[in-house]
Amino acid sequence: MTNPGFETLCIHAGAAPDQSTGARATPIYQTTSYVFDDAEHAATLFNLQAFGNIYSRLGNPTCNVLEEKIAALEGGTAALSVASGHAAQLLIFHTLMQPGDEFVAATQLYGGSINQFSHGFKKFGWNVRWADSTDAESVKAQITDKTKLVWIESLANPGGVVSDIAGIAKVCRDAGVVLAVDNTMASPYLCRPIEHGANIVMHSATKFLGGHGNSIAGLLVDGGNFDWFAHADKYPTLTKPSDSYHGLTFAETFGNFGFAIAARALGLRDLGPALSPFNAFLVLTGMETLPLRMARHCENAQKVAEWLDAHPKVEWVNYAGLPGNDSHERAKKYCPKGAGAVFTFGVKGGYEAGKKLIDSVEMFSHVANIGDTRSLIIHPASTTHRQLEASALEKAGVKPETVRLSIGIETIDDIISDLDQALAQV
Ligand SMILES: *Cc1c(COP(=O)(O)O)cnc(C)c1O
């Protein structure tokens, strides 16, 4: 088929019938290891001279289907699946950074990423500088000669801010620095960052890709569009011979998918956050219906945001789908099919009113997750963003009264009626 559509790719990309059994659904290859043909075959696999299965920490056939599918959906050259979104972030950084290097990250990020970047990564000697992802000049101002990558979210969690992906991609190209985009909140249905100049895409597949709130998983996608040798001294893991593979140079041997291979052969091999094939199976099943779910998620979220915006007990609503929102124009450019399903609003009455609302909902689930079929609610200031200082909270777009919603795909009248009865109790 030439140029299959997005919906077709969600179902078929990477997923041929099983060659030995004919199984149509992708089987769960629940095995740790794979029998080699002979000693010579084993040696070529270990040397990366041939592709094949060795041991499920390094790769697994069920996980490989997931990797091919996300690479196709994002328009990348190759991908790697790992145990969580945070593990994907770790491997991206491990492949690009050396101790003492710097990176620039958006202040508008998932709270867990702000923690990982400010504390966890500091122990590796990877130093963060913060910038505003709606303003490419602010990113440019933080780039130094030690900067190895810029990290933004296409649609930022929790504030629903839409980043200036193309503007920041241009700044990165001019500076010879990699742009990595966390595309978790948008999913490739709403936004494909590589088309706007991103070099690497990352997903917490835990959220909309899996979509059913039943498994933790992470993905990284190689855009195949960064010229590593034009900046050879910056990225030695890719451009210098690797001691642990008999002098193989990843960007040379594997060309435009060298980043994905290095992340697997060095990062996943040595750090070890492998994805279970069972979780890969659940994410694959979820991804088959991604377009249907995302369309309904966005339609419902738009209606809820409009309804809240007109409610007398609501102070403000921050949803990029609303005209007048700071991100509205960028949402039309980068997410033309909808502004996603996650957004924030403030109830009149501050912190206490926000808490009361959360204690009063009936159908909404009070959880830390997003991107589930179910409608979800949380109070970021007392939970996901609790570890952040007041100034970081403000920069992440979180106020004391902020309530975050992840709108599910239930009947819209039921979603609104639950919020209505809860607001009545505030
Ligand atoms: C949840 C999330 C992560 C972390 O992913 P895990 O699968 O929980 O490790 C990263 N970025 C964003 C935007 C997220 O929502």
The ligand as an SDF file (V2000), in Angstrom:
LIG
                    3D

 15 15  0  0  0  0  0  0  0  0999 V2000
    3.4340   10.7450   32.6070 C   0  0  0  0  0  0  0  0  0  0  0  0
    4.3420   11.6120   31.8370 C   0  0  0  0  0  0  0  0  0  0  0  0
    5.7270   11.3540   31.7730 C   0  0  0  0  0  0  0  0  0  0  0  0
    6.3770   10.2110   32.5190 C   0  0  0  0  0  0  0  0  0  0  0  0
    5.9590    9.0010   31.9980 O   0  0  0  0  0  0  0  0  0  0  0  0
    5.8430    7.6420   32.8870 P   0  0  0  0  0  0  0  0  0  0  0  0
    5.3100    6.6590   31.9210 O   0  0  0  0  0  0  0  0  0  0  0  0
    4.9200    7.9560   34.0320 O   0  0  0  0  0  0  0  0  0  0  0  0
    7.2310    7.3520   33.3670 O   0  0  0  0  0  0  0  0  0  0  0  0
    6.4930   12.1970   31.0010 C   0  0  0  0  0  0  0  0  0  0  0  0
    5.9630   13.2330   30.3430 N   0  0  0  0  0  0  0  0  0  0  0  0
    4.6510   13.5080   30.3810 C   0  0  0  0  0  0  0  0  0  0  0  0
    4.1110   14.6720   29.6250 C   0  0  0  0  0  0  0  0  0  0  0  0
    3.7930   12.7210   31.1370 C   0  0  0  0  0  0  0  0  0  0  0  0
    2.4780   13.0180   31.1810 O   0  0  0  0  0  0  0  0  0  0  0  0
  1  2  1  0
  2  3  1  0
  2 14  2  0
  3  4  1  0
  3 10  2  0
  4  5  1  0
  5  6  1  0
  6  7  2  0
  6  8  1  0
  6  9  1  0
 10 11  1  0
 11 12  2  0
 12 13  1  0
 12 14  1  0
 14 15  1  0
M  END
$$$$
